[in-house]
């Protein structure tokens, strides 16, 4: 299934934001922010592009019975417009996994956890963001589950700074991405039935913007506050990062 989760004006904003980041990375202004995550700036740039364009792709997982389906609308939540696709002969609510908002962030998070050995602090960080996001997430008819856009990046930045001295940036990304998926989507799957959403996308509409911004804002916030990276020669790991 292919459609962007946010309406055109907001999609254009994200695209412009991404172009500005690309320019800033290429001239070296923000390169340190992504290199401190343990991912080269070019690789991180490719991942951001894949995250953005991957939001267009939803991978169906299973179906729920159709109940008063909503179709072909744009619903405004907190100033953001979310797209409800046009449907015909629809089998019911399709529970899907968003490529850019779920698959790519999860794979990158697992890589960052293993590379920086942030297993304990990562678990604690994800748990904190999961609880906060879950308390603030709410079901929206026709859309699925939504949460305040800036909650994941702001909370994950704070978690990264509090739990890790050496690797706050990768920890912020992991906590924000995984915590948002768990707190907003996974733990609320039971609330989807009866919302009339044609597609309930894990990491898609209602949560994609938060996850996408988490990959940018949380890292920038952490890097601006903690410019000094880990001391060369120090071993990474939970013991040194707490």
C-alpha positions, 0 to 999 in steps of 0.5 A: 500500500502506497501513500504518504501519511501526512498531507501535502503542506506538511509533507513539503515542510518535512521535505524542505527541512530534509533538504536544509539538513542535507546542505548543512551536512555537506558543508560540515555544519551538522556532520558532527551531530550524526558522526557522534551517533556512530554512523557516518554523515553520508550513511545517516543522510541515506537513512534519513532519505530512506526514512522519509520516502519509506513513509510512502510504503506500508506492509500489510500484516493482518486485517480487522473486520470493517466497522463504519470505515472512514475514507478519503479525508484529511484529519487535522491533529495538533496542527498536522494534517493526516491522510486517510486514503481512498478505499473501495471494496476494502476488507476492513482495517489493514494493520500494516508496518510502515517502512520509513516509520518502523522498519528502518528506525528499528534496524538502525536502533538495533545497530546503534545498541550493538555498536555502542553496547548501550544494552542496559541504558537503552532498555531503560531509555526505551522504557521511559519513552514508552511509558511517557508516549503511551500516557499521551497517545490517544485513538483517533477515528479514521487514523488510528493512534496519534501522539503530540508531535514533539513529545518523542524527540524532546523526551528522548533527548532528555533521556539521552542526556540523563542516562549516558555521558559518552553516547547521548546521541545514539541513545536518544535516537534508540529511546525515541524511535523504539519508545514511540513505536512501543508506547504509541502503536504496539501497546495500543493495537487493542484500541484500533478495532472500531476506529474505522481506520482503513489502514492502521500503520505501525510507524505511519500516520499519527506516529511517523512525524514523531519518529522522523523528527526524533531522528533529527531533533533529538540528535541535534538537541543532544549534540548542541548540549554535549559537543564533547565526544567520548574520549579517544581510547575509552571503551564503550558500553553500559558501565561507561555510559551511565 
